[in-house]
């Protein structure tokens, strides 16, 4: 039986992160696309501006 390896990104020295998904309209075709990015929790509101 194989062992599972679980990696954790949380530690006391790392920041908490949030995945931000924005809908962006393409100027070329007019279709909507989604942009995903990881930002610190403190910068979530700034990511949408």
HELIX and SHEET records of a PDB file:
HELIX    1   1 UNK A   41  UNK A   43  5                                   3    
HELIX    2   2 UNK A   44  UNK A   47  1                                   4    
SHEET    1   A 2 UNK A  17  UNK A  25  0                                        
SHEET    2   A 2 UNK A  32  UNK A  40 -1                                        
END                                                                             
